[in-house]
Amino acid sequence: MNNNLMPPVHNDPHTQAYQLAFMAPIKIGGMIGTAIAGPAGAPIGYALGAIVGIGAVWNMGKHRH
């Protein structure tokens, strides 16, 4: 029985780095948005975090050797 919930591709260090670079700003943005404006601020924080995450992944892709 395979207890690994993630597909094997997520064991690749490059894939993990891209995933973290995208997901971390979204989670942090949601927390900051909630802290500033309460539940109504969370979607704005998530959206801004997604923009930062996309920028991070885009930049990593341009500089990957």
Secondary structure, DSSP 8 states (H G I E B T S, - for coil): -----S-GGGGSHHHHHHHHHHHHHHHHHHHHHHHHHGGGGHHHHHHHHHHHHHHHHHHHHHH--
